[in-house]
Amino acid sequence: MKTVLITGASRGIGRELALAFGKAGYAVGVNCLREEAKAQTVVQEIIQAGNPNADIFVGDVRDSLKVRQLMDAFVKRWNSFDVLINNAGITRDCTLLKMTNGEWNDVIDTNLSGTFWCVREAARLMSPNKKGSIINIVSIMGVRGGYGNANYAASKAGVIGLTQTAARELGRLSIRVNAVLPGFHKTDMSAHLSKEIETKVMSEHILGTSTQVSDLSSFLLGLSENQSISGQVFSVDNRIA
Ligand code: NAP
């Protein structure tokens, strides 16, 4: 049985990924920060769909010690670690002249440093077996910037650089590291966008519609299984960066 740990899987994209990997027969570790009840619901949904191997691993990805503890607990639970999806992320949108140190640091600490702690600990746990797949969820903002999200765009651009470096270093251990840019999805993260911005975002889609989360899930399932791809950045989108 293969195992996957998904950070930030209580809601939004992470939740959908957890359900899809659960349906595909993976043992699923559902991480969250605050919304334990929602994460527990995800676990119950996987179990009710016929896969008994799902569990919750609460912990703040900003805390490197906590990341180490929750990953050790994950490996102890199923005795293997095949796939890590670094999905946990936040926004604190604000134009840069008004952006506070706190707004900058919160986003960098969660999206960039949090991903680094998770990549480092997963690499530690995957290296004895000389296999594993790490997928970092990034954003179109990380390759082309945005308006009012210097912190978020910088954090995601940083994760792309981290992905490419980690892939180079971990390739000799057959640990694959890739980054995936999801398209636009209506989640709590995007809920604060004004109608005007949402209309602008939608108008960029060359197919006239945003991507389905099921397409993202099936792409990630395929990427997790693929043994010969590493160090790549994929867009699951129909906007052109
Ligand atoms: P969301 O609905 O706001 O969910 C965020 C998730 O991250 C929640 O499960 C939350 O846990 C978790 N989280 C936040 N801070 C955390 C921390 N310090 N430690 C552990 N977990 C933490 O977000 P989403 O829209 O699904 O986005 C998921 C990922 O996709 C993010 O990396 C985002 O940048 C990326 N993305 C999203 C879109 C989009 O259109 N939505 C597009 C491109 C990329 P709690 O529930 O416990 O707070």
Boltz pocket constraint, residues with backbone or C-beta under 6 A from the ligand:
constraints:
  - pocket:
      binder: B
      contacts: [[A, 7], [A, 8], [A, 9], [A, 10], [A, 11], [A, 12], [A, 13], [A, 14], [A, 31], [A, 32], [A, 33], [A, 34], [A, 35], [A, 36], [A, 38], [A, 59], [A, 60], [A, 61], [A, 62], [A, 86], [A, 87], [A, 88], [A, 89], [A, 90], [A, 110], [A, 114], [A, 137], [A, 138], [A, 139], [A, 140], [A, 181], [A, 182], [A, 183], [A, 184], [A, 185], [A, 186], [A, 187], [A, 188], [A, 189], [A, 190]]
      max_distance: 6.0
